[in-house]
Amino acid sequence: MAASLANELSDFPIASVQPLWGKTKENDEHMGWVFPDSDTEVLGAERDHLNGAKSIRELYDIANSNYIGKYTVPVLWDKKLKTIVNNESSEILRMFSTEFNHIAENHSFELYPLNLRSIIDKTNEWIRDGINNGVYKCGFATNQAAYNEAVKQLFNALEKCEEILEKQRFLCGNTLTEPDIRLFVTLIRFDEAYAVIFKCDKKLVREYSNLFNYTKDIYQIEGLSSTVNMDHIKQNYFGSFPSLNPLGIIAQGPNIDYSLFHDRHRFSSETA
């Protein structure tokens, strides 16, 4: 997403894994992220053209044959050194804004501007704890009290966002910054997946006037909509947690059209 905003996709080719886990090696039972065998096998997923890897696990093994740990995505890969530069989404987001800006076609791209770093850091913290992680706290609560508390914290954070967005276009003012990307990736999944599979159904995003219009606003930024694959999102969430959805049935969902009109132009903005 950050690469798309910066128009860096030509410099940073992307290989997308399949939405459902598969066997990562023939000789053991480990299940994880896998690449398709061809670019046409699974719509929206591409094979690894750089290394010919069949799975994310294989990339970790190429980078470090003695690696012991989880084989997570995303992965920022160094094709010259054949190693993993970073596998933490928040850090990769920061890197695209601060480390690669000099080669971006969009040189004005800046999600972490100096004059907003203090408020960005504070906002990142409560967005991560209350919303990004909050939906998982709801979904994986092991008792009613824990679930009730998780729901309370999640929707308190969403209400806080709603209030902020009543007064300005984005979370840290009228400029798109890191917290907006962090919030967007949860909001775009919320009504279609989290509200159902994680029982985050106290209120839907489309019931919040500001949050819903804000989600459409960001979705409509040039290049961003192509990074959202709702079919993959739903296949992954409804198919990856057998303890929550043992039959793997995918909810039909409301199929929201985020390309429709939004009212966020009522605020001035540096992001068209």
C-alpha positions as CSV (number, residue, x, y, z in Angstrom):
1,M,0.0,0.0,0.0
2,A,2.8,2.4,0.9
3,A,4.7,1.5,-2.2
4,S,1.6,2.2,-4.3
5,L,1.2,5.6,-2.7
6,A,4.7,6.5,-3.5
7,N,4.5,5.1,-7.0
8,E,7.4,2.8,-6.2
9,L,5.8,-0.4,-7.4
10,S,8.1,-0.5,-10.5
11,D,11.1,-0.5,-8.2
12,F,9.6,-2.9,-5.7
13,P,8.0,-5.7,-7.5
14,I,5.4,-7.5,-5.4
15,A,4.6,-11.2,-5.2
16,S,1.3,-11.9,-3.4
17,V,0.7,-15.2,-1.6
18,Q,-2.5,-17.2,-1.8
19,P,-5.2,-16.2,0.7
20,L,-5.4,-19.7,2.2
21,W,-2.5,-21.5,3.9
22,G,-1.0,-24.6,2.3
23,K,1.8,-27.1,3.0
24,T,5.1,-25.3,3.0
25,K,7.2,-28.5,2.4
26,E,6.4,-31.9,1.1
27,N,8.2,-33.7,3.9
28,D,6.4,-32.2,6.9
29,E,2.9,-31.1,7.9
30,H,3.7,-27.4,8.5
31,M,1.0,-25.1,7.0
32,G,1.7,-21.5,6.1
33,W,1.7,-18.9,3.4
34,V,2.4,-20.3,-0.1
35,F,2.8,-18.9,-3.6
36,P,0.8,-20.2,-6.5
37,D,2.5,-22.3,-9.2
38,S,1.6,-19.7,-11.8
39,D,0.3,-16.2,-12.0
40,T,-3.1,-17.5,-13.3
41,E,-3.7,-20.3,-10.8
42,V,-5.2,-18.1,-8.1
43,L,-6.7,-14.8,-9.1
44,G,-4.8,-12.0,-7.3
45,A,-1.8,-14.1,-6.2
46,E,1.5,-14.2,-8.1
47,R,4.4,-16.7,-8.0
48,D,7.8,-15.6,-6.7
49,H,9.6,-14.5,-9.9
50,L,12.8,-13.6,-8.1
51,N,13.6,-16.8,-6.3
52,G,11.1,-19.3,-7.5
53,A,10.1,-20.0,-3.8
54,K,7.0,-22.0,-3.3
55,S,6.3,-20.6,0.2
56,I,7.2,-17.8,2.6
57,R,8.9,-20.4,4.7
58,E,11.3,-21.1,1.8
59,L,12.3,-17.4,1.7
60,Y,13.1,-17.5,5.4
61,D,15.2,-20.6,4.8
62,I,17.1,-18.9,1.9
63,A,17.8,-15.9,4.2
64,N,18.9,-18.0,7.1
65,S,19.1,-21.8,6.9
66,N,19.2,-21.9,10.7
67,Y,16.1,-19.8,11.2
68,I,13.7,-20.9,14.0
69,G,10.5,-18.9,14.4
70,K,7.3,-17.9,12.7
71,Y,7.2,-17.5,8.9
72,T,5.2,-14.3,8.7
73,V,4.2,-11.8,6.1
74,P,4.9,-9.2,4.8
75,V,8.5,-9.7,3.8
76,L,10.7,-6.9,2.4
77,W,13.3,-8.8,0.3
78,D,16.8,-7.8,-0.8
79,K,17.1,-9.4,-4.2
80,K,20.9,-8.8,-4.4
81,L,21.8,-10.2,-1.0
82,K,19.0,-12.7,-1.1
83,T,17.9,-11.9,2.5
84,I,15.0,-10.5,4.4
85,V,15.4,-6.8,5.1
86,N,12.3,-6.6,7.4
87,N,9.2,-8.6,8.2
88,E,7.3,-6.1,10.4
89,S,4.5,-4.3,8.6
90,S,4.7,-1.1,10.7
91,E,8.5,-0.8,10.2
92,I,8.2,-1.5,6.4
93,L,5.5,1.2,6.3
94,R,7.9,3.6,7.9
95,M,10.8,2.6,5.6
96,F,8.8,3.3,2.4
97,S,8.2,6.8,3.7
98,T,11.6,7.6,5.1
99,E,14.2,5.4,3.5
100,F,13.1,5.1,-0.1
101,N,11.6,8.5,-0.8
102,H,14.6,9.5,-2.9
103,I,13.8,6.9,-5.5
104,A,10.0,7.3,-5.4
105,E,8.2,8.9,-8.4
106,N,6.0,10.7,-5.9
107,H,8.7,12.8,-4.1
108,S,6.0,14.6,-2.0
109,F,5.0,11.3,-0.4
110,E,5.6,11.5,3.3
111,L,3.7,9.6,5.9
112,Y,6.0,10.6,8.8
113,P,6.7,14.3,8.4
114,L,9.0,15.9,11.0
115,N,6.5,18.4,12.2
116,L,3.9,15.7,13.0
117,R,6.1,13.0,14.4
118,S,5.1,13.5,18.1
119,I,1.3,13.2,17.4
120,I,1.9,10.4,14.8
121,D,3.7,8.3,17.4
122,K,1.0,8.8,20.0
123,T,-1.8,8.1,17.6
124,N,0.0,5.0,16.2
125,E,0.1,3.6,19.8
126,W,-3.6,3.8,20.5
127,I,-4.7,2.8,17.0
128,R,-2.5,-0.3,17.3
129,D,-3.6,-1.3,20.8
130,G,-7.2,-0.3,20.6
131,I,-8.2,-1.1,17.0
132,N,-5.5,-3.1,15.0
133,N,-5.0,-5.5,17.9
134,G,-8.4,-4.8,19.4
135,V,-10.3,-6.9,16.8
136,Y,-8.1,-9.9,17.6
137,K,-8.7,-9.4,21.3
138,C,-12.4,-9.7,20.6
139,G,-12.1,-12.7,18.3
140,F,-9.8,-14.7,20.5
141,A,-11.2,-13.9,23.9
142,T,-11.5,-17.1,25.9
143,N,-14.3,-16.0,28.2
144,Q,-17.3,-13.6,28.3
145,A,-15.7,-11.1,30.6
146,A,-12.6,-10.8,28.4
147,Y,-14.7,-10.5,25.3
148,N,-16.9,-7.8,26.9
149,E,-13.8,-5.8,27.9
150,A,-12.2,-6.2,24.5
151,V,-15.4,-5.0,22.7
152,K,-15.5,-2.0,25.1
153,Q,-12.0,-1.0,24.3
154,L,-12.3,-1.5,20.6
155,F,-15.4,0.6,20.2
156,N,-14.2,3.3,22.6
157,A,-11.2,3.7,20.2
158,L,-13.5,3.7,17.1
159,E,-15.7,6.4,18.8
160,K,-12.5,8.4,19.4
161,C,-11.7,8.2,15.7
162,E,-15.2,9.3,14.8
163,E,-14.9,12.4,17.0
164,I,-11.5,13.3,15.6
165,L,-12.7,12.9,12.0
166,E,-15.6,15.2,12.6
167,K,-13.1,18.1,12.8
168,Q,-10.4,17.2,10.3
169,R,-9.9,15.0,7.2
170,F,-7.3,12.6,8.7
171,L,-6.2,11.5,12.1
172,C,-3.3,13.9,12.5
173,G,-4.7,16.9,10.6
174,N,-5.5,17.4,7.0
175,T,-2.5,15.3,5.8
176,L,-2.5,11.6,5.2
177,T,0.0,10.0,7.7
178,E,1.0,6.6,9.1
179,P,-1.9,6.2,11.5
180,D,-4.4,6.6,8.6
181,I,-2.8,3.7,6.8
182,R,-2.8,1.6,10.0
183,L,-6.5,2.4,10.7
184,F,-7.6,1.9,7.1
185,V,-6.3,-1.6,6.9
186,T,-8.6,-2.5,9.8
187,L,-11.6,-0.5,8.7
188,I,-11.6,-2.0,5.1
189,R,-11.8,-5.5,6.7
190,F,-14.2,-4.6,9.4
191,D,-17.8,-5.0,8.1
192,E,-16.9,-7.8,5.7
193,A,-14.8,-9.9,8.0
194,Y,-14.1,-8.8,11.6
195,A,-17.7,-8.0,12.5
196,V,-18.6,-11.6,11.7
197,I,-15.6,-13.9,12.3
198,F,-14.3,-11.9,15.4
199,K,-17.8,-11.0,16.7
200,C,-17.0,-7.2,16.5
201,D,-20.6,-6.5,15.6
202,K,-21.7,-4.0,18.2
203,K,-21.6,-1.4,15.4
204,L,-20.5,-1.5,11.8
205,V,-18.1,1.0,10.2
206,R,-20.8,2.0,7.7
207,E,-22.9,3.1,10.7
208,Y,-20.3,5.7,11.6
209,S,-20.7,8.7,9.2
210,N,-17.2,10.0,9.5
211,L,-15.4,6.7,9.6
212,F,-17.3,5.3,6.7
213,N,-16.7,8.4,4.5
214,Y,-13.0,8.4,5.7
215,T,-12.6,4.8,4.6
216,K,-14.0,5.6,1.1
217,D,-11.8,8.7,0.9
218,I,-8.6,6.7,1.5
219,Y,-9.7,3.9,-0.7
220,Q,-10.2,6.4,-3.6
221,I,-6.6,7.8,-3.4
222,E,-4.9,7.0,-6.7
223,G,-3.4,3.5,-6.6
224,L,-4.8,2.4,-3.3
225,S,-7.9,0.5,-4.4
226,S,-5.7,-1.9,-6.4
227,T,-4.1,-3.0,-3.1
228,V,-7.4,-4.2,-1.6
229,N,-8.6,-7.7,-2.6
230,M,-11.8,-8.3,-0.7
231,D,-12.1,-11.9,-2.0
232,H,-8.7,-12.7,-0.5
233,I,-9.5,-10.9,2.7
234,K,-12.7,-13.0,3.2
235,Q,-11.1,-16.3,2.1
236,N,-8.3,-15.7,4.5
237,Y,-10.3,-14.7,7.6
238,F,-13.1,-17.2,7.1
239,G,-10.7,-20.0,6.1
240,S,-7.7,-19.6,8.4
241,F,-9.3,-19.9,11.9
242,P,-10.8,-23.4,12.2
243,S,-11.4,-22.8,15.9
244,L,-13.7,-19.9,15.1
245,N,-15.1,-21.2,11.8
246,P,-14.6,-25.0,11.6
247,L,-16.5,-25.5,8.4
248,G,-14.7,-22.7,6.6
249,I,-18.0,-21.2,5.3
250,I,-17.4,-17.7,3.9
251,A,-20.1,-15.1,4.8
252,Q,-21.6,-13.4,1.8
253,G,-21.1,-10.0,3.4
254,P,-22.6,-6.6,2.4
255,N,-20.2,-6.2,-0.6
256,I,-19.7,-2.5,0.1
257,D,-18.8,-0.2,-2.8
258,Y,-16.0,2.0,-1.5
259,S,-15.8,3.9,-4.8
260,L,-19.0,5.8,-4.1
261,F,-19.2,9.4,-3.1
262,H,-17.7,10.6,0.2
263,D,-18.0,13.9,2.0
264,R,-14.4,14.3,3.1
265,H,-13.7,17.0,0.6
266,R,-15.4,19.4,3.0
267,F,-11.9,19.6,4.6
268,S,-8.9,21.0,3.0
269,S,-6.2,18.5,2.3
270,E,-2.7,18.0,0.9
271,T,-3.8,14.6,-0.4
272,A,-6.1,14.5,-3.5
